[in-house]
Amino acid sequence: MTTRRDLLKFSALAAAAATLPSFAFADEKAKPVGRAKKPLDILILGGTGFTGPFQVNYALARGHKVTLFNRGKKPSPEWPGEVEQLFGDRNTGDLKSLQGRKWDVCIDNPTSLPFWVRDAGKVLAGNVGHYLFISTISVYADGSKPGIDENAPVAIYKGKDAMAETQESLRADIENLYGPLKALSEAEAHKQFGKRVTVVRPGYIVGPRDETDRFTYWPHRVAQGGEMLVPGDGADPVQVIDGRDLGEWMIRLAEAGTIGTFNAVGPKTPMTMDEMLHACQKATGGKPTYTHVTPEFLDAQKVGELPIWVSRKSGEYAGYGAVSNARAIKAGLTYRPLETTVTDLMAWFRNRPAERQAKLNAGISREKEAELLKAWHAQRGA
Ligand SMILES: NC(=O)c1ccc[n+]([C@@H]2O[C@H](COP(=O)([O-])OP(=O)(O)OC[C@H]3O[C@@H](n4cnc5c(N)ncnc54)[C@H](OP(=O)(O)O)[C@@H]3O)[C@@H](O)[C@H]2O)c1
């Protein structure tokens, strides 16, 4: 039986006051959060990866009871309060530990496969009052234009039977199918949980705990200084959301019982690539000189992806830097300043193992960058 109740120790920190704990970062030290009007029983499916811990911390600070469900493979952070831990495996449909239990709210974090939602529905529908599902802006069928709002059509899964096919292959080709499968998962959520469903569609989630390095590449590179390659003319819009802003807002959505579908992208007002780099510069103290290169040059040089950035001028993702966040802001999504995100991200990153810091998971190497800059200047006769 995989069911196990493992009540973690209740620390003095959480008992003392409704403040965000030391697990959090510079801007959050002893920041008063305030108790929620009504404490909720919250079940978080996942909870120990990137964004889950921010939900847990904030929920505890707000006075809610938290239960986590996962396989127990990822180490749990040291929680600042009592957290109930249940175990199971959604790949194999082992959700026994959830049976016969009731919660006010369920937040489903890691799910990209519709059968995971179906299985959750089988055991939880009727036993949770509100189901919040983390989806993605990748669900949209057409990412090429700015201003994508929540009513835009979603991508269609082209296979015959997503439930069976994804169960069999267990993500063999999930990368290409991420958007359509998230869209199917959203539909399954509505099927299983009826009207009490909230779908949150983030863009790039960034900040401390982000192991992808897609955003981290930029402040890390800015901090190093020297001549730095910047894709595009600097005016392309970019959007990111701090994992803490996302996690905390999801708890507030749960508290308010807010239903609906929301894009979760930031910042509040549009930000260009140059503005993003400026924020990185302010936060890290780096002083690079920027050399802007054209998308055509990058294509000709066969540079794959420079993370976070997309050219606003062409391509199937040209609208990805300008997705509408109006509905989410109306529903209470708030944003830390990007400088705060960068400061805390770099503090976290500099505590990662040396080998992890030496080779980022995204972006280009300094050698590749130097090569590209040389080719760019040679082409322009400089
Ligand atoms: N990163 C981005 O930029 C981005 C952008 C848009 C949308 N999203 C979406 O945002 C969500 C982010 O999730 P997160 O990683 O931050 O969530 P999280 O809840 O912090 O971490 C993932 C959790 O899922 C659990 N898990 C993994 N496989 C499992 C299984 N087979 N059965 C049961 N539990 C399992 C993990 O624990 P164990 O491994 O111990 O089981 C872990 O607790 C995802 O849905 C992602 O698609 C991300």
The ligand as an ORCA input file, in Angstrom:
! r2SCAN-3c Opt
* xyz 0 1
  N       8.072     26.124    -16.372
  C       7.378     26.901    -17.185
  O       7.903     27.907    -17.709
  C       5.919     26.582    -17.471
  C       5.213     27.392    -18.355
  C       3.853     27.160    -18.548
  C       3.228     26.147    -17.857
  N       3.937     25.351    -17.011
  C       3.227     24.316    -16.271
  O       3.339     24.652    -14.903
  C       3.278     23.471    -14.120
  C       4.474     23.544    -13.213
  O       4.540     22.497    -12.363
  P       5.654     22.438    -11.229
  O       6.730     21.516    -11.661
  O       6.028     23.797    -10.853
  O       4.784     21.735    -10.091
  P       5.219     21.179     -8.701
  O       3.964     20.696     -8.049
  O       6.054     22.142     -7.949
  O       6.182     19.948     -9.058
  C       5.791     18.820     -9.792
  C       5.266     17.741     -8.839
  O       4.693     16.661     -9.507
  C       5.050     15.446     -8.831
  N       4.943     14.352     -9.786
  C       5.683     14.175    -10.912
  N       5.333     13.021    -11.502
  C       4.349     12.459    -10.736
  C       3.586     11.258    -10.821
  N       3.775     10.385    -11.820
  N       2.643     11.007     -9.878
  C       2.455     11.861     -8.848
  N       3.150     13.020     -8.709
  C       4.089     13.307     -9.641
  C       6.468     15.736     -8.365
  O       6.888     14.951     -7.277
  P       7.527     13.460     -7.515
  O       8.477     13.558     -8.645
  O       8.182     13.194     -6.195
  O       6.378     12.569     -7.779
  C       6.329     17.180     -7.905
  O       5.823     17.258     -6.597
  C       3.265     22.296    -15.082
  O       1.952     21.878    -15.293
  C       3.793     22.919    -16.393
  O       3.296     22.264    -17.539
  C       5.273     25.547    -16.794
*
